[in-house]
Amino acid sequence: MIAIRIEALNKTLADKEREFRLAVPFFSIAGGERKAIVGSTGSGKTTVMDILAMVTEPDDCRRFELDDGEELIDLATIAERHSALARLRAACFGYITQQSPLFPFLTVAENVAVQQKVSHRPDRAYAEQLAGMLGIDMLLNARPAELSVGQRQRAAIARALSHRPCVVLCDEPTGALDPVTARQAITTILWAAGQTGAAVVMITHDWELASEFKFEFHVIETKRREGSATINVLRPLDASAREVGL
């Protein structure tokens, strides 16, 4: 069973208006689990997701590893081995970003199939099944320019799930969707994860939706220390705080 573990990870973020250190004392997720990351805008949620997706490297960490049941992979150093990183990401990870771009010159069907081709797992029937569950099966021959924002997002969700990843990372996957379609999308993501026993990590501002689907919450909270930079810490959220949306 797949598992990711992080210990004592740090990443400094800075722009023209602020600088802070993102700290992850401990975070783990195993196959079959679903965890939601919440927090204020700009607190570092997407950076956590980018680190999990190996798009961004941490500044330092004690442990950042993936256990695929056969091999323990040090994710903190794999970025130095570009071909190994590319193979791992193609095979194991599905990443749904806030604005997942589609290739404008490909049809929806061709866009959804991209991840299958990259991972060498062609399965047209499964791609069409995902499209049907997401309500875009009638749009498979359309191009992205012909789609609404919500339809493009659902196509991106299908693409991220099409190769049966063992880790599904979702950065506000329902932000462009109405409530009914949002539930349809989350239902599809969790159904696909259930087919392979995948782990699911989701960034969301929709506490109610994540609670409805039994996500375990983790929150990024800001801690300011006098005389030092701001520190934003990712920690588990206890049930009492979750009930009041804190």
Secondary structure, 3 states (H helix, E strand, C coil): CCEEEEEEEEEEEECCCCEEEEEEEEEEEECCCEEEEEECCCCCHHHHHHHHCCCCCCCECCEEEEECCCCEEECCCHHHCHHHHHHHHHHHEEEECCCCCCCCCCCHHHHHHHHHHHCCCCCHHHHHHHHHHCCCHHHCCCCHHHCCHHHHHHHHHHHHHCCCCCEEEEECCCCCCCHHHHHHHHHHHHHHHHHHCCEEEEECCCHHHHHHCCCEEEEEEEECCCCCCEEEEEEECCHHHHHCCC
